[in-house]
Every structure is written in structure tokens, then in C-alpha cells.
């Protein structure tokens, strides 16, 4: 039995973990997520991933993929082209939130450019054929260098609801989604268990808990002094574990292509996450 249908408003890919996003009209879905999404990351001298939580300058690094080349650019730092074929493995691999993975070394020029932009010693790690990172959500699966799951879905109606509660509305880019849907009802995505978009079915793996990242302006990296919109999410979207939730993680059940404008069909539903009653009227 099929339930309410909504549509895909926009698709977004983030080639560099914590870097700027690129809007797409169509995308190939792989088991690890959107093709090209978070397949590269900056790592420190110990191989640990660097994110914008600690180094906000990452948010201003754009990346465009052109066949076997990745072109990185940042305001005031120009650009650099990195050929992504024929690279050598990182001798000690890389670590993503405690997961040790094999990865390729983006080379000395990329390392120097990133070090200059970020003001921190680092190298570029790139996903290779030997890179395999098990998915901790659900029953098996794989994930790229993304934090938790292959994809993140958000609902424009949910953002509209949030913005009605804010003195200064925020854009969806704060939440770094892969898929934005034009839902009819705010937070209806909380109750989705399995969906289909175009050729692909997805399990809705769970709600996304939000961190300080949503308080950073995605264009400037500057943090809001009042910790918004995280503070407001804490008043009406706080789970029993104390975390604030916005958006849903997705795991693909098969590969295929999806496009902006596609219909999203809700194939099955689940009990939404339990939220604490707000203590503020």
C-alpha cells in the first residue's frame, strides 16, 4: 500500500567532506550514497578526518569534478587541480569517526594548498577501490566519508516551520542535505520507514541529530552568537537522549538514478522519534 506522495525539490552533493555543496539536477545513487558525495576529505598528520566543526574554513572550499580531476577553489586562495587517477595509497590509511579505512593520497601539492587554506597541517584523502567503510545503521551496508549514513533527506516544510520560530530565518544549506523534498506537512518525514524515488528504494534509517555545525553560516563560516537555529531546535525537537533532530538518514536498497522533480513515494511508515515536551511556551 502506498501513502502520501511528495516531490524532490533539489539534490546536493558535497565532494569534499565539510566543503561547499554543489546543486544537481540529476544524480546516480550508489550503495554508498550519491555518486561523488564525500569521497574526499582533509586529514591531519595522524590521518584523522578534519571537519568544519573545528576548522570552519572548510565550508568555503568549493570542489568541481571534471572526469579524473578535482578542482578545488577558495576565496583569496585561488584554485588547484588534483588528478584523482593513478594515486598512491596513504601509508597509514585514514580515520573517519573512529573507522579506520584505506584511502588514496591526494599528493603534496594538494596537501600544501589545503594546509595554507585551513591554517593547519593536513593532507587530502581520496576514496579508492580499496576503501570500504561499514555502515553502523541498519542491517549492514557501506558508507563513504559521510558522518553516519549514505544520504541525508530534509523537508522544506520542516524548515518553514523552524523559520517561523526564529527571529532570523536560515537557509537549508545550514543542514547540508543531499535530498530536499517539498513536503506538505512539517516533519512528516519522521514517520517514514521506506520510500521510493525514481528507480531507487531507500530505508529511512533514523533521524539526524544536529550539532554546532548548523550555527555556522555556510558561506562565511561565521557562527551565530545566539547559537541559532540549534537553540530553537533544542526547545521543540529534542529527543529523549537530549539530542536535537532535523532531517532523516537514508540507506539505498539498490542503485539507480534520481532527478529533481521526481515523485517520492512513502512505501511504509513507522512510529516517529519521541520528543521531549518543550519547557518553554
Backbone as JSON, one array per atom type, in Angstrom:
{
  "sequence": "XXXXXXXXXXXXXXXXXXXXXXXXXXXXXXXXXXXXXXXXXXXXXXXXXXXXXXXXXXXXXXXXXXXXXXXXXXXXXXXXXXXXXXXXXXXXXXXXXXXXXXXXXXXXXXXXXXXXXXXXXXXXXXXXXXXXXXXXXXXXXXXXXXXXXXXXXXXXXXXXXXXXXXXXXXXXXXXXXXXXXXXXXXXXXXXXXXXXXXXXXXXXXXXXXXXXXXXXXXXXXXXXXXXXXXXXXXXXXXXXXXXXXXXXXXXXXXXXXXXXXXXXXXXXXXXXXXXXXXXXX",
  "N": [[0.85, -1.19, 0.0], [0.54, 2.22, -0.84], [1.35, 5.46, 0.33], [0.98, 8.97, 1.07], [2.32, 11.07, -1.48], [5.21, 12.98, -2.23], [7.44, 15.45, -3.67], [10.77, 15.7, -5.11], [12.67, 18.44, -4.39], [15.26, 19.51, -4.6], [18.67, 18.44, -5.26], [21.8, 17.65, -3.77], [25.33, 17.58, -3.64], [28.39, 16.93, -1.94], [31.47, 17.08, -2.61], [33.95, 17.27, -1.18], [34.41, 16.43, 2.12], [32.75, 18.32, 4.53], [33.1, 20.51, 2.93], [32.0, 23.03, 0.52], [28.74, 22.73, -1.02], [27.38, 21.31, -4.08], [24.77, 21.93, -6.31], [22.6, 19.73, -7.99], [20.87, 18.53, -10.94], [20.26, 15.98, -11.57], [21.18, 12.72, -10.36], [23.32, 9.94, -9.8], [22.59, 7.2, -7.82], [24.46, 5.36, -5.62], [25.33, 2.51, -3.6], [26.74, 3.58, -1.53], [25.82, 6.13, -1.41], [25.05, 9.35, -2.99], [26.64, 9.53, -6.13], [29.97, 10.52, -6.05], [29.71, 11.95, -3.71], [31.09, 13.21, -0.79], [33.58, 11.9, -1.12], [36.1, 12.63, -0.72], [38.38, 13.97, 1.71], [39.83, 16.17, 4.14], [42.64, 15.42, 6.12], [44.39, 15.17, 9.26], [47.8, 15.2, 10.58], [47.85, 12.77, 11.78], [46.15, 11.22, 10.37], [43.49, 11.53, 10.88], [40.14, 12.55, 10.18], [39.33, 15.91, 9.27], [36.95, 18.27, 10.13], [34.43, 20.84, 9.56], [33.47, 21.48, 12.03], [35.59, 21.98, 13.66], [37.38, 23.36, 12.02], [36.42, 25.9, 10.4], [36.95, 27.07, 7.96], [36.86, 25.16, 6.01], [34.26, 25.1, 5.01], [34.18, 27.0, 3.02], [35.52, 26.02, 0.88], [35.26, 25.16, -2.39], [34.49, 22.53, -4.69], [34.85, 21.09, -7.82], [34.15, 18.46, -10.02], [35.78, 17.03, -12.75], [35.85, 14.74, -14.99], [38.63, 12.81, -14.43], [39.68, 14.58, -12.63], [39.79, 16.78, -9.84], [38.82, 19.95, -9.01], [39.72, 22.33, -6.8], [38.77, 25.26, -5.03], [39.03, 28.4, -3.29], [38.02, 31.41, -1.68], [40.34, 34.04, -2.03], [42.45, 32.31, -2.15], [42.79, 31.18, -4.58], [42.87, 28.45, -6.95], [43.26, 24.86, -7.31], [44.14, 22.03, -9.2], [43.55, 18.61, -8.92], [44.59, 15.56, -9.98], [42.8, 12.63, -9.95], [43.28, 10.02, -10.59], [45.53, 7.19, -10.65], [46.78, 7.51, -8.18], [48.74, 7.1, -5.16], [48.41, 4.85, -2.35], [47.53, 6.02, 0.95], [49.91, 5.62, 3.38], [49.39, 4.97, 6.07], [46.66, 4.85, 6.06], [43.38, 6.25, 6.78], [41.22, 7.89, 9.17], [37.82, 7.95, 10.01], [35.71, 9.24, 12.18], [36.47, 7.29, 14.07], [36.48, 5.01, 12.49], [38.73, 3.1, 10.78], [40.07, 3.38, 7.59], [41.12, 2.38, 4.3], [42.7, 4.57, 1.99], [43.4, 6.89, -0.7], [46.24, 8.97, -1.45], [46.13, 12.39, -1.95], [48.33, 13.83, -2.76], [51.34, 15.97, -2.65], [51.1, 18.66, -3.53], [48.36, 19.21, -3.3], [48.13, 18.81, -0.57], [49.71, 20.91, 0.43], [48.3, 23.15, -0.5], [45.79, 22.86, 0.81], [46.7, 22.99, 3.46], [47.56, 25.63, 3.58], [45.14, 27.02, 3.13], [43.53, 26.15, 5.27], [45.08, 26.67, 7.45], [46.34, 24.78, 8.94], [48.22, 21.85, 9.4], [47.8, 19.4, 6.99], [46.51, 16.72, 4.83], [45.16, 15.52, 1.71], [42.76, 13.1, 1.55], [41.51, 10.51, -0.48], [38.81, 8.6, -1.64], [39.29, 5.27, -2.66], [39.45, 2.27, -4.72], [39.87, 0.31, -2.85], [38.81, 1.29, -0.58], [36.63, 0.79, 1.98], [33.99, 1.21, 4.06], [32.16, 0.13, 6.69], [28.64, 0.35, 7.31], [27.08, 1.58, 10.18], [24.43, 1.88, 10.84], [21.28, 0.18, 10.67], [20.95, -2.94, 8.82], [23.78, -3.91, 7.98], [25.64, -2.83, 5.02], [27.29, -0.04, 3.34], [29.21, 3.01, 3.63], [30.35, 6.24, 2.58], [32.72, 8.81, 3.14], [31.01, 10.19, 4.69], [29.33, 11.38, 7.68], [27.48, 9.59, 9.11], [25.53, 8.11, 7.58], [24.65, 7.0, 4.22], [23.05, 8.97, 2.83], [21.35, 12.12, 3.39], [18.19, 13.37, 4.07], [16.03, 16.19, 3.89], [13.16, 18.26, 4.65], [11.39, 20.8, 3.08], [9.09, 21.95, 4.16], [9.45, 21.45, 6.84], [11.65, 23.06, 7.41], [10.44, 25.53, 6.94], [8.64, 25.58, 9.07], [10.44, 25.64, 11.23], [11.68, 28.11, 10.69], [9.62, 29.91, 11.14], [9.71, 30.1, 13.82], [11.99, 31.43, 14.4], [13.85, 34.46, 14.89], [15.56, 35.34, 12.92], [15.43, 33.99, 9.9], [16.81, 30.93, 8.52], [18.71, 29.34, 5.89], [18.33, 26.27, 3.97], [20.81, 25.25, 3.43], [22.31, 25.24, 5.73], [21.9, 22.78, 6.89], [22.98, 20.87, 5.28], [21.89, 18.92, 3.36], [21.43, 16.01, 1.21], [19.17, 15.4, -0.28], [16.38, 17.41, -0.78], [13.05, 17.65, 0.0], [9.78, 18.6, -1.16], [7.63, 18.69, 0.97], [4.25, 18.3, 2.25], [3.59, 18.6, 4.88], [5.02, 19.71, 7.89], [7.76, 17.98, 9.23], [6.77, 15.48, 8.59], [8.36, 13.53, 7.6], [9.46, 12.22, 9.74], [7.94, 9.99, 10.25], [8.34, 8.21, 8.18], [9.29, 5.05, 6.89], [10.16, 3.49, 4.72], [10.96, 4.47, 1.45], [10.45, 5.4, -2.02], [12.17, 6.71, -4.78], [12.24, 7.67, -8.03], [14.15, 5.27, -9.64], [14.99, 4.06, -7.36], [14.84, 2.52, -4.15], [14.71, 3.34, -0.68], [15.73, 2.78, 2.67], [14.58, 4.44, 5.5], [16.68, 5.39, 7.79], [16.84, 6.61, 10.25], [16.45, 9.49, 12.46], [18.33, 12.53, 12.06], [20.7, 13.71, 14.23], [21.55, 16.94, 15.32], [24.34, 19.24, 15.37], [26.78, 21.69, 16.44], [27.45, 22.6, 13.92], [25.23, 23.57, 12.46], [24.97, 26.12, 13.3], [26.75, 27.62, 11.92], [27.34, 29.96, 9.36], [26.97, 28.97, 6.09], [28.32, 30.19, 3.97], [30.17, 32.05, 4.94], [31.26, 30.9, 7.2], [31.01, 31.93, 9.7], [29.89, 31.87, 13.09], [26.67, 31.96, 14.64], [25.97, 34.18, 17.25], [23.94, 33.64, 19.06], [23.59, 30.96, 18.98], [21.71, 29.95, 17.21], [20.26, 28.07, 14.48], [20.18, 26.05, 16.39], [19.57, 26.37, 19.09], [16.8, 26.88, 19.12], [15.85, 24.52, 17.95], [16.44, 22.88, 20.05], [14.4, 23.43, 21.79], [12.07, 22.38, 20.73], [12.58, 20.11, 19.27], [13.94, 18.13, 20.61], [15.23, 15.03, 21.5], [14.63, 12.09, 23.58], [17.12, 11.41, 24.43], [18.42, 13.78, 24.71], [19.46, 14.97, 22.45], [19.2, 17.1, 19.49], [17.03, 17.07, 16.69], [16.84, 17.04, 13.13], [15.87, 16.31, 9.97], [16.38, 13.24, 8.02], [18.19, 10.19, 7.93], [19.16, 8.23, 5.12], [19.41, 4.99, 3.62], [20.37, 3.45, 0.68], [18.59, 0.89, -1.07], [19.07, -0.2, -3.48], [20.85, 0.47, -6.56], [20.68, 3.29, -8.85], [19.12, 5.98, -10.74], [18.18, 9.26, -9.78], [16.22, 12.28, -9.98], [15.79, 15.84, -9.8], [12.54, 16.92, -9.11], [11.4, 14.44, -9.28], [8.93, 12.13, -8.1], [8.44, 11.31, -4.72], [7.63, 8.43, -3.11], [6.01, 7.21, -0.31], [6.46, 4.2, 1.05], [6.17, 2.66, 3.33], [5.42, 3.14, 6.82], [6.48, 4.34, 10.11], [6.76, 4.52, 13.71], [7.18, 7.78, 14.82], [10.17, 9.47, 16.08], [10.5, 9.9, 19.58], [9.89, 12.91, 21.19], [10.94, 15.28, 23.63], [8.67, 17.1, 25.69], [8.37, 20.63, 25.23], [9.81, 22.95, 27.49], [9.42, 25.55, 27.39], [7.08, 28.02, 26.73]],
  "CA": [[0.0, 0.0, 0.0], [1.32, 3.43, -0.94], [0.79, 6.57, 1.07], [1.14, 10.3, 0.51], [3.47, 11.28, -2.35], [5.78, 14.33, -2.28], [8.4, 15.53, -4.77], [12.14, 16.12, -4.83], [12.85, 19.85, -4.72], [16.65, 19.74, -5.02], [19.69, 17.44, -4.96], [23.05, 18.32, -3.42], [26.47, 16.71, -3.42], [29.5, 17.6, -1.26], [32.64, 16.25, -2.97], [34.9, 17.32, -0.07], [33.73, 16.39, 3.41], [32.66, 19.63, 5.18], [33.27, 21.57, 1.96], [30.79, 23.61, -0.08], [27.92, 21.8, -1.78], [27.02, 21.57, -5.47], [23.39, 21.55, -6.61], [22.5, 18.9, -9.18], [19.52, 18.29, -11.46], [20.1, 14.53, -11.56], [22.31, 12.11, -9.68], [23.39, 8.49, -9.71], [22.62, 6.7, -6.45], [25.22, 4.15, -5.37], [25.04, 2.0, -2.26], [27.42, 4.47, -0.58], [25.2, 7.45, -1.46], [25.14, 9.99, -4.29], [27.95, 9.39, -6.77], [30.85, 11.66, -5.84], [29.44, 12.67, -2.46], [32.0, 12.99, 0.34], [34.58, 10.9, -1.49], [37.4, 13.21, -0.37], [38.37, 14.67, 2.99], [41.11, 16.62, 4.69], [43.04, 14.66, 7.31], [45.53, 15.77, 9.94], [49.05, 14.44, 10.49], [47.6, 11.43, 12.32], [45.2, 10.54, 9.49], [42.12, 11.74, 11.35], [39.4, 13.5, 9.36], [39.13, 17.27, 9.76], [35.64, 18.76, 9.72], [34.17, 22.26, 9.83], [33.2, 21.69, 13.45], [36.82, 22.5, 14.24], [38.05, 24.25, 11.07], [35.29, 26.4, 9.61], [37.4, 27.47, 6.62], [36.48, 24.1, 5.07], [32.97, 25.41, 4.4], [34.35, 27.91, 1.89], [36.26, 25.35, -0.2], [34.41, 24.57, -3.42], [35.15, 21.46, -5.46], [34.16, 20.66, -9.04], [34.73, 17.24, -10.58], [35.86, 17.03, -14.21], [36.43, 13.44, -15.34], [39.52, 12.28, -13.39], [40.3, 15.69, -11.94], [39.0, 17.55, -8.88], [39.31, 21.32, -8.97], [39.38, 22.97, -5.54], [38.97, 26.71, -5.01], [38.6, 29.08, -2.08], [38.25, 32.86, -1.77], [41.66, 34.57, -1.67], [43.49, 31.29, -2.25], [42.84, 30.65, -5.93], [42.39, 27.08, -7.15], [44.24, 23.83, -7.6], [43.56, 20.84, -9.84], [44.13, 17.36, -8.43], [44.24, 14.39, -10.79], [42.39, 11.61, -8.98], [43.64, 8.68, -11.05], [46.94, 6.85, -10.52], [47.31, 7.96, -6.9], [49.29, 6.09, -4.25], [47.67, 4.73, -1.08], [48.06, 6.6, 2.17], [50.63, 4.54, 4.04], [48.73, 4.6, 7.33], [45.21, 4.94, 5.92], [42.73, 7.42, 7.35], [40.22, 7.56, 10.18], [36.6, 8.75, 9.98], [34.93, 8.99, 13.39], [36.87, 6.02, 14.68], [36.57, 3.95, 11.49], [39.99, 3.12, 10.02], [39.79, 2.99, 6.22], [42.14, 2.59, 3.29], [42.41, 5.74, 1.17], [44.47, 7.33, -1.58], [46.88, 10.23, -1.08], [45.94, 13.4, -2.99], [49.61, 14.38, -3.21], [51.96, 17.05, -1.89], [50.58, 19.97, -3.93], [47.04, 19.35, -2.67], [48.37, 18.94, 0.87], [50.22, 22.26, 0.71], [47.2, 24.11, -0.74], [44.84, 22.73, 1.91], [47.35, 23.47, 4.66], [47.54, 27.09, 3.51], [43.75, 27.5, 3.27], [42.98, 25.81, 6.57], [45.96, 27.11, 8.52], [46.57, 23.59, 9.77], [48.89, 20.81, 8.63], [46.84, 18.36, 6.58], [46.63, 16.13, 3.51], [43.89, 15.18, 1.08], [42.48, 11.66, 1.41], [40.53, 10.27, -1.54], [38.28, 7.24, -1.66], [39.78, 4.44, -3.75], [38.79, 0.97, -4.91], [40.05, -0.5, -1.64], [38.16, 1.96, 0.55], [35.35, 0.2, 2.35], [33.63, 1.62, 5.42], [30.87, -0.49, 7.02], [27.59, 1.22, 7.84], [26.67, 1.15, 11.52], [22.98, 1.91, 10.93], [20.56, -0.84, 9.93], [21.5, -4.29, 8.65], [24.9, -3.93, 7.05], [25.75, -1.74, 4.07], [28.54, 0.72, 3.32], [29.06, 4.46, 3.6], [31.57, 6.9, 2.13], [33.33, 9.54, 4.25], [29.95, 10.93, 5.39], [29.37, 11.14, 9.12], [26.7, 8.49, 9.69], [24.74, 7.32, 6.63], [24.92, 7.37, 2.83], [22.38, 10.19, 2.39], [20.53, 12.86, 4.34], [16.99, 13.99, 3.48], [15.33, 17.2, 4.67], [11.85, 18.64, 4.14], [11.25, 22.26, 3.06], [8.02, 22.31, 5.08], [10.02, 21.42, 8.19], [12.45, 24.27, 7.55], [9.5, 26.65, 7.07], [8.14, 25.54, 10.45], [11.53, 26.12, 12.08], [11.92, 29.54, 10.46], [8.54, 30.68, 11.78], [10.05, 30.22, 15.25], [13.25, 32.15, 14.51], [13.86, 35.9, 14.58], [16.28, 35.45, 11.66], [15.32, 32.71, 9.19], [18.03, 30.34, 7.98], [18.53, 28.57, 4.67], [18.51, 24.83, 4.08], [22.23, 24.9, 3.32], [22.85, 25.01, 7.09], [21.7, 21.4, 7.3], [23.8, 20.08, 4.39], [21.18, 17.72, 2.89], [21.58, 15.51, -0.15], [17.86, 15.49, -0.9], [15.39, 18.27, -0.16], [11.73, 17.33, -0.54], [8.72, 19.59, -0.98], [6.58, 18.0, 1.7], [3.04, 19.07, 2.55], [3.45, 18.76, 6.32], [6.3, 19.78, 8.6], [8.27, 16.82, 9.97], [6.12, 14.22, 8.23], [9.43, 12.57, 7.32], [9.74, 11.46, 10.96], [7.17, 8.76, 10.26], [8.61, 7.37, 7.01], [10.17, 3.9, 7.12], [10.73, 3.09, 3.43], [10.48, 5.35, 0.39], [10.98, 5.16, -3.37], [12.37, 7.88, -5.62], [12.72, 7.21, -9.32], [14.48, 3.85, -9.72], [15.66, 3.63, -6.13], [14.15, 2.46, -2.86], [15.57, 3.68, 0.44], [15.28, 2.64, 4.05], [14.78, 5.65, 6.31], [17.44, 4.72, 8.84], [16.7, 7.28, 11.55], [16.55, 10.95, 12.48], [19.69, 13.09, 12.12], [20.92, 14.62, 15.36], [22.29, 18.1, 14.83], [25.41, 19.73, 16.23], [27.12, 23.11, 16.3], [27.6, 22.93, 12.5], [24.09, 24.32, 11.92], [25.08, 27.52, 13.72], [27.74, 28.27, 11.06], [26.91, 30.44, 8.06], [27.68, 28.12, 5.12], [29.11, 30.98, 3.03], [31.26, 32.76, 5.61], [31.78, 30.1, 8.29], [30.82, 32.62, 10.97], [28.9, 31.27, 13.97], [25.69, 32.87, 15.2], [26.27, 34.33, 18.67], [22.85, 33.1, 19.88], [23.54, 29.51, 18.73], [20.57, 29.57, 16.38], [18.94, 27.58, 14.91], [20.29, 24.9, 17.29], [18.89, 26.66, 20.35], [15.36, 26.69, 18.93], [15.62, 23.07, 17.79], [16.5, 22.29, 21.38], [13.16, 23.68, 22.52], [10.91, 21.62, 20.24], [12.99, 18.92, 18.52], [14.91, 17.43, 21.44], [14.85, 13.65, 21.79], [14.77, 11.63, 24.96], [18.56, 11.34, 24.75], [18.92, 15.14, 24.83], [19.94, 15.48, 21.17], [18.25, 17.82, 18.66], [16.89, 16.35, 15.43], [16.29, 17.7, 11.94], [16.22, 15.52, 8.79], [16.38, 11.79, 8.15], [19.22, 9.44, 7.21], [18.68, 7.24, 4.16], [20.32, 3.99, 3.08], [19.8, 2.92, -0.56], [18.39, -0.56, -1.18], [19.57, -0.57, -4.81], [21.44, 1.59, -7.29], [19.82, 3.84, -9.89], [19.21, 7.42, -10.95], [17.07, 10.1, -9.35], [16.31, 13.63, -10.53], [14.96, 16.88, -9.21], [11.18, 16.84, -9.64], [10.86, 13.08, -9.13], [8.0, 11.89, -7.0], [8.85, 10.45, -3.61], [6.52, 7.64, -2.61], [6.2, 6.61, 1.01], [6.02, 2.82, 0.92], [5.74, 2.18, 4.65], [5.6, 4.14, 7.87], [6.98, 3.87, 11.41], [6.47, 5.43, 14.81], [8.2, 8.85, 14.85], [11.02, 9.58, 17.24], [9.86, 10.53, 20.73], [10.48, 14.19, 21.54], [10.62, 15.8, 24.96], [7.82, 18.3, 25.69], [9.11, 21.86, 25.46], [9.62, 23.58, 28.79], [9.25, 26.98, 27.13], [5.84, 28.23, 26.0]],
  "C": [[0.88, 1.24, 0.0], [0.59, 4.59, -0.29], [1.06, 7.89, 0.36], [2.42, 10.42, -0.33], [3.9, 12.74, -2.28], [6.81, 14.32, -3.41], [9.76, 16.0, -4.29], [12.32, 17.56, -5.32], [14.26, 20.13, -5.21], [17.54, 18.6, -4.56], [21.02, 18.15, -4.72], [24.14, 17.29, -3.14], [27.6, 17.54, -2.83], [30.76, 16.79, -1.52], [33.68, 16.15, -1.86], [34.12, 17.35, 1.23], [33.87, 17.74, 4.11], [32.91, 20.79, 4.23], [31.93, 22.07, 1.43], [30.05, 22.56, -0.9], [27.69, 22.26, -3.2], [25.59, 21.09, -5.7], [23.34, 20.82, -7.94], [21.05, 18.85, -9.66], [19.21, 16.79, -11.5], [21.34, 13.91, -10.94], [22.18, 10.59, -9.72], [23.48, 8.1, -8.25], [23.41, 5.39, -6.43], [24.91, 3.69, -3.96], [25.67, 2.87, -1.18], [26.82, 5.88, -0.57], [25.23, 8.03, -2.86], [26.55, 9.83, -4.85], [28.76, 10.67, -6.55], [30.65, 12.4, -4.54], [30.39, 12.24, -1.35], [32.97, 11.84, 0.06], [35.98, 11.39, -1.22], [37.28, 13.91, 0.98], [39.78, 15.12, 3.35], [41.4, 15.82, 5.95], [44.25, 15.34, 7.95], [46.74, 14.84, 9.86], [48.92, 13.03, 11.06], [46.6, 10.63, 11.47], [43.75, 10.73, 9.88], [41.42, 12.8, 10.52], [39.27, 14.85, 10.06], [37.78, 17.73, 9.26], [35.5, 20.24, 10.08], [33.76, 22.52, 11.27], [34.4, 22.35, 14.12], [37.52, 23.51, 13.34], [37.01, 24.76, 10.07], [35.67, 26.83, 8.19], [37.06, 26.4, 5.58], [35.19, 24.44, 4.33], [33.1, 26.25, 3.14], [35.14, 27.29, 0.73], [35.27, 24.69, -1.15], [35.2, 23.5, -4.16], [34.27, 21.07, -6.64], [34.91, 19.47, -9.63], [34.66, 17.3, -12.1], [36.61, 15.78, -14.65], [37.31, 12.93, -14.19], [40.26, 13.39, -12.67], [39.29, 16.33, -10.98], [39.63, 18.93, -8.79], [38.8, 21.99, -7.7], [39.64, 24.47, -5.65], [38.45, 27.27, -3.7], [38.89, 30.56, -2.22], [39.63, 33.24, -1.24], [42.78, 33.55, -1.8], [43.58, 30.67, -3.64], [42.33, 29.23, -6.0], [43.55, 26.14, -7.41], [43.52, 22.63, -8.21], [44.31, 19.6, -9.35], [43.65, 16.22, -9.32], [43.98, 13.23, -9.84], [42.64, 10.19, -9.44], [45.14, 8.46, -10.84], [47.57, 7.3, -9.22], [47.83, 6.79, -6.07], [48.45, 6.01, -2.98], [48.34, 5.53, 0.03], [48.67, 5.48, 3.0], [49.92, 4.05, 5.3], [47.22, 4.67, 7.26], [44.68, 6.22, 6.53], [41.67, 6.96, 8.34], [39.05, 8.51, 10.09], [35.77, 8.37, 11.19], [35.2, 7.6, 13.98], [36.97, 4.86, 13.72], [37.87, 4.1, 10.71], [39.7, 2.6, 8.62], [41.03, 3.18, 5.35], [41.72, 3.8, 2.45], [43.62, 6.07, 0.32], [44.97, 8.7, -1.14], [46.75, 11.22, -2.23], [47.22, 14.09, -3.44], [50.06, 15.6, -2.45], [51.39, 18.42, -2.24], [49.21, 20.22, -3.28], [47.2, 19.55, -1.17], [48.81, 20.35, 1.23], [49.11, 23.29, 0.55], [46.2, 24.06, 0.41], [45.43, 23.26, 3.22], [47.33, 25.0, 4.72], [46.14, 27.63, 3.76], [43.25, 27.3, 4.7], [43.83, 26.3, 7.74], [46.3, 25.98, 9.47], [47.2, 22.52, 8.9], [47.92, 19.69, 8.28], [47.2, 17.81, 5.2], [45.23, 15.83, 3.0], [43.79, 13.67, 0.94], [41.35, 11.49, 0.4], [40.1, 8.81, -1.51], [38.82, 6.5, -2.88], [39.02, 3.13, -3.84], [38.86, 0.11, -3.66], [39.37, 0.11, -0.42], [36.81, 1.33, 0.8], [35.08, 0.52, 3.81], [32.25, 1.05, 5.75], [29.91, 0.53, 7.62], [27.13, 0.69, 9.19], [25.17, 1.15, 11.71], [22.36, 0.75, 10.16], [21.29, -2.16, 9.85], [22.59, -4.28, 7.59], [24.89, -2.73, 6.12], [27.08, -1.02, 4.21], [28.22, 2.21, 3.26], [30.4, 5.06, 3.18], [32.26, 7.57, 3.32], [32.29, 10.38, 5.0], [29.94, 10.53, 6.86], [28.72, 9.82, 9.53], [26.08, 7.57, 8.66], [25.02, 7.8, 5.21], [24.28, 8.69, 2.38], [21.62, 10.83, 3.55], [19.4, 13.56, 3.58], [16.43, 15.03, 4.43], [14.07, 17.63, 3.93], [11.73, 20.16, 4.21], [10.16, 22.72, 4.02], [8.52, 22.33, 6.52], [10.88, 22.65, 8.43], [11.54, 25.49, 7.7], [8.96, 26.73, 8.49], [9.2, 26.08, 11.41], [11.71, 27.62, 11.93], [10.84, 30.42, 11.05], [8.84, 30.92, 13.26], [11.31, 31.06, 15.48], [13.07, 33.64, 14.23], [14.54, 36.15, 13.24], [16.24, 34.1, 10.95], [16.67, 32.24, 8.65], [17.71, 29.56, 6.71], [18.78, 27.08, 4.9], [19.97, 24.41, 4.02], [22.88, 24.66, 4.68], [22.84, 23.53, 7.47], [22.36, 20.39, 6.35], [23.11, 18.79, 3.91], [21.67, 17.27, 1.52], [20.29, 15.66, -0.94], [16.99, 16.45, -0.1], [14.05, 17.96, -0.81], [10.76, 18.47, -0.26], [7.54, 18.88, -0.32], [5.39, 18.91, 1.96], [2.96, 19.42, 4.03], [4.83, 18.77, 6.97], [6.56, 18.5, 9.38], [7.47, 15.53, 9.71], [7.14, 13.13, 7.96], [9.8, 11.74, 8.54], [9.06, 10.09, 10.94], [7.38, 7.87, 9.05], [9.56, 6.24, 7.38], [10.86, 3.45, 5.84], [10.11, 3.96, 2.35], [11.06, 4.9, -0.95], [11.03, 6.47, -4.12], [12.93, 7.39, -6.95], [12.93, 5.7, -9.34], [14.9, 3.24, -8.39], [14.72, 3.6, -4.94], [15.17, 2.7, -1.75], [14.91, 3.25, 1.74], [15.56, 3.97, 4.75], [15.37, 5.18, 7.63], [17.31, 5.38, 10.2], [16.87, 8.77, 11.43], [18.0, 11.39, 12.66], [19.8, 14.03, 13.3], [21.89, 15.72, 14.93], [23.28, 18.61, 15.87], [25.67, 21.19, 15.95], [27.26, 23.54, 14.85], [26.46, 23.79, 11.98], [24.1, 25.77, 12.36], [26.08, 28.3, 12.86], [27.1, 28.72, 9.75], [27.67, 29.66, 7.0], [28.55, 28.88, 4.13], [30.32, 31.63, 3.69], [31.95, 31.92, 6.69], [31.59, 30.74, 9.65], [29.7, 31.96, 11.77], [27.93, 32.33, 14.48], [25.92, 32.97, 16.71], [25.18, 33.76, 19.58], [22.65, 31.6, 19.69], [22.28, 29.06, 17.98], [21.04, 28.99, 15.06], [18.98, 26.42, 15.9], [19.52, 25.14, 18.59], [17.39, 26.44, 20.23], [15.02, 25.23, 18.7], [15.62, 22.38, 19.16], [15.23, 22.47, 22.18], [11.98, 22.86, 22.0], [11.26, 20.38, 19.43], [14.05, 18.14, 19.29], [14.4, 16.02, 21.77], [15.04, 13.29, 23.24], [16.22, 11.53, 25.4], [19.21, 12.72, 24.85], [19.43, 15.74, 23.54], [18.83, 16.15, 20.37], [18.22, 17.22, 17.25], [16.27, 17.2, 14.33], [16.78, 16.92, 10.72], [16.28, 14.04, 9.1], [17.51, 11.19, 7.33], [18.57, 8.41, 6.3], [19.79, 6.25, 3.81], [19.69, 3.4, 1.82], [19.68, 1.4, -0.51], [18.88, -1.08, -2.52], [20.17, 0.67, -5.45], [20.49, 2.06, -8.39], [19.99, 5.33, -9.98], [17.97, 8.11, -10.42], [17.3, 11.51, -9.88], [15.43, 14.58, -9.75], [13.6, 16.85, -9.89], [10.58, 15.46, -9.54], [9.88, 13.02, -7.97], [8.63, 10.98, -5.97], [7.61, 9.74, -3.1], [6.88, 7.04, -1.26], [5.59, 5.21, 0.97], [5.56, 2.23, 2.24], [6.09, 3.23, 5.69], [6.11, 3.49, 9.15], [6.56, 4.87, 12.47], [7.56, 6.5, 14.87], [9.01, 8.84, 16.13], [10.28, 10.32, 18.35], [10.61, 11.81, 21.1], [10.05, 14.62, 22.93], [9.66, 16.98, 24.81], [8.66, 19.53, 25.96], [8.79, 22.42, 26.83], [9.42, 25.08, 28.65], [8.01, 27.18, 26.27], [6.09, 28.98, 24.71]]
}
